[in-house]
Amino acid sequence: MSYPPPLQAVVDELGRFPGVGPKSAQRIAFWLMRQPSEDVARLAQSIEEMKTRLSFCERCCNIAETGDSARSAPTIDVTKRRSVSSRILRTSWRSNAPARFTAPITCSTES
């Protein structure tokens, strides 16, 4: 089915998301159309801010704020799940702690 170009563009872009097929993309696009403009604008702003302010660390592949000077080279957190590492990074405990583990740095997907 052909939709007006602005709607079709959204359906096409949503269909590029992992696990989102054509029907799901259509449902999400129609749901977005029914939402207040402020909510859709807030979603778009959140996505833009995420892309602007966050990146993956080149050393450990964890999520890092762009220009995050809080990470120190001698301290590497080795955890099984990225969510645990995020909690460690939010605490002040790490700032005065010596390196806790000695391990090769490899990037892997969260399990």
Backbone as a printed PyTorch tensor [residue, N CA C, xyz], in Angstrom:
tensor([[[  0.8410,  -1.1750,   0.0000],
         [  0.0000,   0.0000,   0.0000],
         [  0.8880,   1.2400,   0.0000]],

        [[  0.5060,   2.2250,  -0.7600],
         [  1.2690,   3.4550,  -0.8650],
         [  0.6620,   4.5210,   0.0470]],

        [[  1.5220,   5.1630,   0.8080],
         [  1.0990,   6.2180,   1.7240],
         [  1.6240,   7.5530,   1.2130]],

        [[  1.1180,   8.6660,   1.7420],
         [  1.6860,   9.9580,   1.3710],
         [  3.1940,   9.9570,   1.6630]],

        [[  3.9820,  10.6600,   0.8570],
         [  5.4470,  10.5990,   0.9920],
         [  5.9960,  10.8130,   2.4140]],

        [[  5.4920,  11.7810,   3.2020],
         [  6.0610,  11.9240,   4.5500],
         [  5.8160,  10.6890,   5.4250]],

        [[  4.6350,  10.1030,   5.3330],
         [  4.3220,   8.9060,   6.1120],
         [  5.1310,   7.7190,   5.6080]],

        [[  5.2490,   7.5670,   4.2990],
         [  6.0180,   6.4620,   3.7280],
         [  7.4860,   6.5520,   4.1420]],

        [[  8.0150,   7.7750,   4.2050],
         [  9.4110,   7.9550,   4.6250],
         [  9.6060,   7.4570,   6.0600]],

        [[  8.6520,   7.7630,   6.9530],
         [  8.7450,   7.3030,   8.3460],
         [  8.6330,   5.7830,   8.4040]],

        [[  7.6870,   5.2080,   7.6750],
         [  7.5300,   3.7530,   7.6390],
         [  8.8200,   3.0980,   7.1440]],

        [[  9.4080,   3.6430,   6.0970],
         [ 10.6480,   3.0780,   5.5520],
         [ 11.7870,   3.1480,   6.5690]],

        [[ 11.9250,   4.2820,   7.2410],
         [ 13.0060,   4.4370,   8.2320],
         [ 12.7930,   3.5250,   9.4320]],

        [[ 11.5700,   3.4350,   9.9260],
         [ 11.2900,   2.5380,  11.0480],
         [ 11.5280,   1.0880,  10.6610]],

        [[ 11.2710,   0.7430,   9.4250],
         [ 11.4990,  -0.6160,   8.9380],
         [ 12.9630,  -1.0040,   8.9060]],

        [[ 13.8520,  -0.0540,   9.0210],
         [ 15.2930,  -0.3310,   9.0680],
         [ 15.7580,  -0.7540,  10.4540]],

        [[ 14.9150,  -0.5320,  11.4830],
         [ 15.2770,  -0.9230,  12.8510],
         [ 15.3580,  -2.4390,  12.9460]],

        [[ 16.2810,  -2.9470,  13.7690],
         [ 16.3630,  -4.4020,  13.9520],
         [ 15.0600,  -4.9340,  14.5470]],

        [[ 14.5490,  -5.9970,  13.9650],
         [ 13.3560,  -6.6420,  14.4800],
         [ 12.0440,  -5.9600,  14.1220]],

        [[ 12.1030,  -4.8820,  13.3420],
         [ 10.8810,  -4.1710,  12.9470],
         [ 10.6400,  -4.4410,  11.4700]],

        [[  9.5840,  -5.1980,  11.2130],
         [  9.2100,  -5.5030,   9.8330],
         [  8.2830,  -4.4370,   9.2790]],

        [[  7.8230,  -4.6060,   8.0530],
         [  6.9640,  -3.6060,   7.4150],
         [  5.6690,  -3.3210,   8.1860]],

        [[  5.0170,  -4.3790,   8.6950],
         [  3.7550,  -4.1550,   9.4160],
         [  3.9810,  -3.4330,  10.7370]],

        [[  5.0140,  -3.8300,  11.4540],
         [  5.3300,  -3.1390,  12.7090],
         [  5.6820,  -1.6830,  12.4430]],

        [[  6.4470,  -1.4340,  11.3860],
         [  6.8110,  -0.0620,  11.0280],
         [  5.5610,   0.7630,  10.7490]],

        [[  4.5950,   0.1770,  10.0480],
         [  3.3400,   0.8830,   9.7770],
         [  2.5850,   1.1820,  11.0650]],

        [[  2.5040,   0.1820,  11.9690],
         [  1.7980,   0.3910,  13.2420],
         [  2.4400,   1.4950,  14.0520]],

        [[  3.7720,   1.4930,  14.1250],
         [  4.4720,   2.5240,  14.8910],
         [  4.2440,   3.8990,  14.2560]],

        [[  4.3210,   3.9690,  12.9350],
         [  4.1240,   5.2510,  12.2450],
         [  2.7100,   5.7880,  12.4910]],

        [[  1.7110,   4.9300,  12.4090],
         [  0.3430,   5.3800,  12.6730],
         [  0.1640,   5.7720,  14.1360]],

        [[  0.8050,   5.0450,  15.0410],
         [  0.7580,   5.4090,  16.4580],
         [  1.3720,   6.7940,  16.6630]],

        [[  2.5210,   7.0360,  16.0150],
         [  3.1690,   8.3500,  16.1190],
         [  2.2590,   9.4610,  15.5970]],

        [[  1.5320,   9.1840,  14.5270],
         [  0.6260,  10.1980,  13.9730],
         [ -0.4810,  10.5690,  14.9600]],

        [[ -0.9000,   9.6070,  15.7920],
         [ -1.9700,   9.8700,  16.7590],
         [ -1.4730,  10.5750,  18.0190]],

        [[ -0.1700,  10.6450,  18.2220],
         [  0.3820,  11.2670,  19.4290],
         [  0.4110,  12.7830,  19.2870]],

        [[  0.3600,  13.4870,  20.4280],
         [  0.4940,  14.9490,  20.3610],
         [  1.8510,  15.3410,  19.7610]],

        [[  1.8660,  16.4390,  19.0650],
         [  3.0990,  16.9150,  18.4170],
         [  4.2370,  17.0790,  19.4090]],

        [[  3.9130,  17.5130,  20.6290],
         [  4.9620,  17.7190,  21.6470],
         [  5.6490,  16.3950,  21.9850]],

        [[  4.8780,  15.2980,  22.0720],
         [  5.4570,  14.0020,  22.4030],
         [  6.3780,  13.5050,  21.2910]],

        [[  5.9510,  13.6890,  20.0450],
         [  6.7700,  13.2580,  18.9120],
         [  8.0330,  14.1150,  18.8180]],

        [[  7.8960,  15.4040,  19.0700],
         [  9.0660,  16.2940,  19.0490],
         [ 10.0470,  15.9170,  20.1580]],

        [[  9.5280,  15.5330,  21.3450],
         [ 10.3940,  15.1360,  22.4510],
         [ 11.1510,  13.8520,  22.1060]],

        [[ 10.4840,  12.9170,  21.4420],
         [ 11.1410,  11.6880,  21.0020],
         [ 12.2520,  12.0040,  19.9990]],

        [[ 11.9340,  12.8270,  19.0180],
         [ 12.9340,  13.1990,  18.0060],
         [ 14.1140,  13.9220,  18.6560]],

        [[ 13.8470,  14.8130,  19.6060],
         [ 14.9060,  15.5410,  20.3040],
         [ 15.7720,  14.5790,  21.1240]],

        [[ 15.1450,  13.5940,  21.7680],
         [ 15.8940,  12.6160,  22.5610],
         [ 16.8380,  11.8030,  21.6860]],

        [[ 16.3590,  11.3950,  20.5260],
         [ 17.2040,  10.6330,  19.6040],
         [ 18.3690,  11.4910,  19.1160]],

        [[ 18.0840,  12.7300,  18.7520],
         [ 19.1390,  13.6360,  18.2890],
         [ 20.1740,  13.8870,  19.3830]],

        [[ 19.7140,  14.0950,  20.6100],
         [ 20.6320,  14.3420,  21.7280],
         [ 21.4950,  13.1140,  22.0120]],

        [[ 20.8910,  11.9260,  21.9300],
         [ 21.6470,  10.6930,  22.1250],
         [ 22.7790,  10.5990,  21.0980]],

        [[ 22.4630,  10.8570,  19.8320],
         [ 23.4700,  10.7680,  18.7820],
         [ 24.5470,  11.8340,  18.9200]],

        [[ 24.1840,  13.0020,  19.4530],
         [ 25.1380,  14.0990,  19.6010],
         [ 26.0410,  13.9170,  20.8180]],

        [[ 25.4650,  13.4820,  21.9330],
         [ 26.1950,  13.4580,  23.1960],
         [ 26.8380,  12.1280,  23.5440]],

        [[ 26.4140,  11.0350,  22.9200],
         [ 26.9330,   9.7230,  23.2920],
         [ 27.6560,   9.0590,  22.1400]],

        [[ 28.5940,   8.2150,  22.4910],
         [ 29.2990,   7.4050,  21.5020],
         [ 29.7810,   6.1500,  22.2120]],

        [[ 30.3890,   5.2550,  21.4720],
         [ 30.9660,   4.0690,  22.0800],
         [ 32.4480,   4.3360,  22.3230]],

        [[ 32.9060,   4.0030,  23.5220],
         [ 34.3140,   4.1880,  23.8910],
         [ 35.1800,   3.3730,  22.9360]],

        [[ 36.2460,   3.9950,  22.4440],
         [ 37.1330,   3.3090,  21.5050],
         [ 37.9440,   2.2070,  22.1750]],

        [[ 38.1410,   2.3010,  23.4920],
         [ 38.9240,   1.2850,  24.2070],
         [ 38.0860,   0.0940,  24.6390]],

        [[ 36.9010,   0.3630,  25.2410],
         [ 36.1460,  -0.7330,  25.8490],
         [ 34.7810,  -0.9490,  25.2090]],

        [[ 34.3750,  -0.0930,  24.2890],
         [ 33.1010,  -0.1910,  23.5700],
         [ 31.8820,   0.0260,  24.4550]],

        [[ 32.0650,   0.5420,  25.6700],
         [ 30.9260,   0.9230,  26.4940],
         [ 30.4140,   2.2700,  26.0230]],

        [[ 29.2250,   2.6130,  26.4420],
         [ 28.6480,   3.9010,  26.0780],
         [ 29.3510,   4.9850,  26.8890]],

        [[ 29.7510,   6.0540,  26.2110],
         [ 30.4460,   7.1480,  26.8680],
         [ 29.9170,   8.4680,  26.3470]],

        [[ 29.8870,   9.4510,  27.2310],
         [ 29.5360,  10.7920,  26.7700],
         [ 30.6920,  11.3250,  25.9620]],

        [[ 30.3910,  12.0360,  24.9110],
         [ 31.4240,  12.6060,  24.0670],
         [ 32.2760,  13.5460,  24.9120]],

        [[ 33.5810,  13.3290,  24.8770],
         [ 34.4820,  14.1540,  25.6720],
         [ 34.4220,  13.8320,  27.1500]],

        [[ 34.0670,  12.5860,  27.5130],
         [ 33.9700,  12.1850,  28.9150],
         [ 35.3630,  12.1240,  29.5140]],

        [[ 35.7210,  13.1420,  30.2900],
         [ 37.0470,  13.1850,  30.8950],
         [ 37.0890,  12.4190,  32.2070]],

        [[ 35.9470,  11.8880,  32.6810],
         [ 35.9170,  11.1510,  33.9410],
         [ 36.5620,   9.7770,  33.8090]],

        [[ 36.6890,   9.2750,  32.6040],
         [ 37.3190,   7.9730,  32.4190],
         [ 38.8280,   8.1430,  32.4670]],

        [[ 39.4670,   7.3390,  33.2980],
         [ 40.9180,   7.4390,  33.3740],
         [ 41.5340,   6.2040,  32.7270]],

        [[ 42.6510,   6.3990,  32.0730],
         [ 43.2870,   5.3160,  31.3260],
         [ 43.6700,   4.1210,  32.1850]],

        [[ 44.1870,   4.2940,  33.4310],
         [ 44.6080,   3.1130,  34.1770],
         [ 43.4570,   2.3030,  34.7780]],

        [[ 42.2330,   2.8280,  34.7690],
         [ 41.1060,   2.1290,  35.3720],
         [ 40.2010,   1.5760,  34.2990]],

        [[ 40.0530,   0.2580,  34.3040],
         [ 39.1760,  -0.4000,  33.3460],
         [ 38.2280,  -1.2950,  34.1310]],

        [[ 36.9480,  -1.1310,  33.9250],
         [ 35.9510,  -1.9630,  34.5810],
         [ 35.6140,  -3.1310,  33.6720]],

        [[ 35.8050,  -4.3360,  34.1670],
         [ 35.4800,  -5.5270,  33.4040],
         [ 34.2450,  -6.1360,  34.0440]],

        [[ 33.1460,  -6.1110,  33.3230],
         [ 31.8970,  -6.6570,  33.8380],
         [ 31.2460,  -7.5230,  32.7730]],

        [[ 30.3470,  -8.3900,  33.2170],
         [ 29.6780,  -9.2670,  32.2650],
         [ 28.6220,  -8.5160,  31.4770]],

        [[ 27.9160,  -7.5940,  32.1330],
         [ 26.8360,  -6.8700,  31.4790],
         [ 27.1300,  -5.3780,  31.4440]],

        [[ 26.7620,  -4.7490,  30.3470],
         [ 26.9720,  -3.3170,  30.1830],
         [ 26.2190,  -2.5190,  31.2390]],

        [[ 25.0400,  -2.9900,  31.6570],
         [ 24.2500,  -2.2700,  32.6590],
         [ 24.9990,  -2.1780,  33.9830]],

        [[ 25.7660,  -3.2090,  34.3490],
         [ 26.5480,  -3.1780,  35.5810],
         [ 27.6460,  -2.1330,  35.4540]],

        [[ 28.3060,  -2.1210,  34.3150],
         [ 29.3570,  -1.1350,  34.0870],
         [ 28.8050,   0.2820,  34.1700]],

        [[ 27.6050,   0.5130,  33.6420],
         [ 26.9900,   1.8330,  33.7030],
         [ 26.7420,   2.2530,  35.1350]],

        [[ 26.3090,   1.3100,  35.9750],
         [ 26.0880,   1.6440,  37.3880],
         [ 27.3910,   1.9860,  38.0780]],

        [[ 28.4690,   1.2750,  37.7670],
         [ 29.7710,   1.5850,  38.3600],
         [ 30.2150,   2.9790,  37.9390]],

        [[ 30.0280,   3.3150,  36.6660],
         [ 30.4590,   4.6190,  36.1660],
         [ 29.6900,   5.7630,  36.8040]],

        [[ 28.4260,   5.5350,  37.2380],
         [ 27.6340,   6.5930,  37.8540],
         [ 27.9980,   6.8230,  39.3110]],

        [[ 28.7760,   5.9390,  39.9230],
         [ 29.1260,   6.1020,  41.3290],
         [ 30.4430,   6.8360,  41.4560]],

        [[ 30.6410,   7.4480,  42.6120],
         [ 31.9210,   8.1220,  42.8600],
         [ 32.9570,   7.1200,  43.3340]],

        [[ 32.5410,   5.8900,  43.6380],
         [ 33.4460,   4.8690,  44.1340],
         [ 34.6270,   4.6530,  43.2040]],

        [[ 34.4060,   4.7340,  41.9150],
         [ 35.4620,   4.4220,  40.9550],
         [ 36.5280,   5.4930,  40.8750]],

        [[ 36.2030,   6.7190,  41.2700],
         [ 37.1340,   7.8160,  41.0240],
         [ 38.4440,   7.6660,  41.7810]],

        [[ 38.4310,   7.0850,  42.9880],
         [ 39.6610,   6.9430,  43.7550],
         [ 40.1650,   5.5090,  43.8000]],

        [[ 39.4880,   4.6260,  43.1100],
         [ 39.8580,   3.2190,  43.1590],
         [ 40.9810,   2.9230,  42.1680]],

        [[ 41.9020,   2.0500,  42.5580],
         [ 42.9290,   1.6280,  41.5920],
         [ 42.3020,   0.6810,  40.5750]],

        [[ 43.0800,   0.3070,  39.5790],
         [ 42.5780,  -0.6460,  38.5970],
         [ 42.1420,  -1.9120,  39.3260]],

        [[ 40.9430,  -2.3790,  39.0550],
         [ 40.3880,  -3.5060,  39.7910],
         [ 40.7050,  -4.8400,  39.1310]],

        [[ 40.9060,  -4.8410,  37.8500],
         [ 41.1470,  -6.0710,  37.1210],
         [ 42.2450,  -5.8260,  36.0970]],

        [[ 42.9860,  -6.8480,  35.8200],
         [ 43.9230,  -6.7930,  34.7100],
         [ 43.4240,  -7.8040,  33.6960]],

        [[ 42.9750,  -7.3020,  32.5790],
         [ 42.4240,  -8.1890,  31.5650],
         [ 42.5920,  -7.5350,  30.2070]],

        [[ 42.7130,  -8.3580,  29.1650],
         [ 42.7680,  -7.7560,  27.8320],
         [ 41.4360,  -7.0620,  27.5240]],

        [[ 41.5050,  -5.9650,  26.8290],
         [ 40.3130,  -5.2310,  26.4850],
         [ 39.7890,  -5.7630,  25.1670]],

        [[ 38.6030,  -6.3220,  25.2030],
         [ 37.9590,  -6.7720,  23.9800],
         [ 36.5350,  -6.2820,  23.9980]],

        [[ 36.0130,  -6.0250,  22.8590],
         [ 34.6420,  -5.5740,  22.7400],
         [ 33.7740,  -6.7750,  22.3960]],

        [[ 32.6980,  -6.9300,  23.1380],
         [ 31.7740,  -8.0160,  22.8370],
         [ 30.3610,  -7.5330,  23.0940]],

        [[ 29.4100,  -8.2630,  22.6050],
         [ 28.0240,  -7.8710,  22.8000],
         [ 27.5890,  -8.2490,  24.1990]],

        [[ 26.6000,  -7.5170,  24.6970],
         [ 26.0730,  -7.7730,  26.0300],
         [ 25.3430,  -9.1030,  26.0240]],

        [[ 25.5740,  -9.9120,  27.0720],
         [ 24.8900, -11.2120,  27.1340],
         [ 23.8080, -11.2070,  28.1690]]])
